Amino acid sequence: IYFEGLTAELLKKVALQSQGSAGPSGLDSGAWRRMCSAFKGASARLCNALAGFSRLLATTELSTVGLAPFLACRLIALDKCPGVRPIGVCGVLRRIVTKAILKIAGPDIEDACGHMQKCSGMQ
């Protein structure tokens, strides 16, 4: 019941606000915005499927083997002189789903973490 707010409308809204380059899938945020809005019935079905996947991801313990394509990241090494900082660039779909889940659970996460999590509730 907690994650029933993960609707097709919310996923479409988050997708339309997404920005950024492509991850391993090759689809950038512009492609996801177009897929979620430009094709009427097909776009509605896609957003509905994304909402169902988001609810499943938020409420069920899933195998990481099955989620491997969703969790895949591109690793980039930044030279920090001295040393190297690894940066992970994940796919736009992962960012869309994560932001939608955080729209629902974010306030409770902020309450639970408070000052313990440095980035909780940053605007």
C-alpha positions in Angstrom: 0.0 0.0 0.0 2.9 2.3 0.8 4.2 2.3 -2.8 0.8 2.5 -4.5 1.7 6.1 -5.4 4.2 4.7 -8.0 1.8 5.3 -10.9 2.3 5.6 -14.6 1.6 9.4 -14.3 4.4 9.7 -11.7 6.9 7.7 -13.8 6.0 9.8 -16.9 6.5 13.1 -14.9 9.9 11.9 -13.6 10.9 10.7 -17.1 10.0 14.1 -18.6 12.1 15.9 -15.9 15.1 13.6 -16.5 18.4 14.9 -17.8 21.7 13.3 -18.7 23.6 11.2 -21.0 23.2 7.5 -21.8 24.5 4.7 -19.7 25.3 1.2 -20.9 21.9 0.9 -22.7 22.7 3.7 -25.1 19.4 5.6 -24.4 19.9 9.1 -23.1 17.3 11.1 -21.2 15.9 12.6 -24.5 15.1 9.1 -25.8 13.3 8.2 -22.5 11.3 11.5 -22.5 10.2 10.8 -26.1 9.3 7.1 -25.4 7.3 8.1 -22.4 5.3 10.9 -24.0 5.3 10.8 -27.8 3.5 7.6 -28.7 0.1 7.8 -27.1 -1.1 4.3 -26.2 2.4 2.8 -26.4 3.8 5.5 -24.2 1.0 4.9 -21.6 1.7 1.2 -21.6 5.4 1.8 -21.2 4.8 4.1 -18.2 2.4 1.6 -16.7 5.0 -1.1 -17.1 7.7 1.1 -15.5 5.3 1.8 -12.6 4.7 -1.9 -12.1 8.5 -2.6 -12.2 9.1 0.2 -9.7 6.5 -1.2 -7.3 8.1 -4.7 -7.6 11.6 -3.3 -7.1 10.5 -1.3 -4.0 8.5 -4.1 -2.4 10.1 -7.4 -3.3 13.6 -8.8 -2.7 14.8 -9.6 -6.2 17.8 -11.6 -7.3 20.8 -9.4 -8.4 21.4 -11.8 -11.3 18.0 -10.9 -12.8 18.6 -7.2 -12.1 22.1 -7.1 -13.6 21.1 -5.3 -16.8 19.2 -2.7 -14.8 22.0 -2.2 -12.3 24.8 -2.1 -14.9 27.0 1.0 -14.8 29.8 2.4 -16.9 32.9 3.0 -14.8 35.1 6.1 -15.4 38.4 6.8 -13.7 39.1 10.5 -12.9 42.7 11.4 -12.3 42.9 13.2 -8.9 46.7 13.7 -8.8 47.6 11.7 -6.7 45.2 8.8 -7.0 42.2 7.9 -9.0 38.5 8.4 -8.2 36.1 5.9 -9.8 32.8 7.3 -11.0 29.9 5.1 -11.9 27.5 6.3 -14.7 24.3 4.4 -14.5 21.5 4.2 -17.1 18.7 6.8 -17.4 16.1 4.1 -16.6 17.7 3.4 -13.3 17.7 7.1 -12.5 14.0 7.5 -13.4 12.9 4.5 -11.3 15.0 5.6 -8.4 13.7 9.1 -8.4 10.1 7.9 -8.6 10.7 5.6 -5.6 12.3 8.5 -3.7 9.3 10.8 -4.5 7.3 8.3 -2.4 9.7 7.3 0.3 11.9 10.4 0.4 10.2 12.1 3.4 10.4 9.0 5.5 14.0 8.4 4.5 14.8 12.0 5.6 13.0 11.4 8.9 14.7 8.1 9.5 18.3 9.2 8.5 18.2 12.8 9.7 21.6 14.1 10.4 23.2 10.6 10.0 23.0 10.8 6.2 24.8 13.8 4.9 22.9 14.0 1.6 19.4 13.1 2.8 17.0 15.9 2.0 19.4 18.0 0.0 17.7 20.3 -2.5 
